[in-house]
Amino acid sequence: MYAEERQQAMAHLISRRGRLSVVQLAEQFEVTTETVRRDLSTLDRMGLVRRVHGGAVPAGSLNVIESGIGERDQSNTQAKEAIANAAVALLPPPDSVVVIDAGTTTARFAAALPRDHRLTVITHAVPVATRLAGLPQIELHLLPGKVRPTTHAAVGADTVAALADFRADVAFVATNGLTVGHGLTTPDSDEAASKRAIIACARRTVVLADSSKLGVETAVRFATLDSIDVLVTDSDIEAADRRALEASGIEVVIA
């Protein structure tokens, strides 16, 4: 099957069945997940489908359902573990202040923090706080706010106001989507406001995102690329994406 024929069939299948994951499409068409991501990017640019985290939905979908934390935690697990472990090398010196955003990869990063590295950690993520509470090397600050059931993250005016009072050395941030043209996005406006405040309070921002997030745009932008210092991702990143990100001034670390 030629690429154009496969893409046409892929668009038809997504239109008929609704949301399909990259893995499902790879199995259906007997191609690699990297090929599927390229196809979906092409179809998205043509307006035939809409790329979302981990897959695609029909182009006419007005409301993209945000995946819950349990569903997202089961996708790309090996890549997320590798990214979390690689991000540990980007920690600032002991006794520094870091902010850890909500997300399944950032939660893994929190679990990977070394036991001999003293840090002040600020977070709005209940899973992150659960992993760090009681550890002797961590001074933990849990931000106030309304906890979203989808992400288990505190959001709202109280969260944003509390972050304005902190100054952190490094923010470790998650994202639902990242494109060179539009920046970093998330489906929820309250979540976006918290992420903006996290980035604003830090001297340096490190994004932890597996390659399935690249080329994806969701509803609300919370950062442009010039707000980001480092992206930690996996080896499935396409060479063109890496070149474009590096040309934008972002250091790309491959886990």
Disulfide bonds with the S-S distance in Angstrom:
none
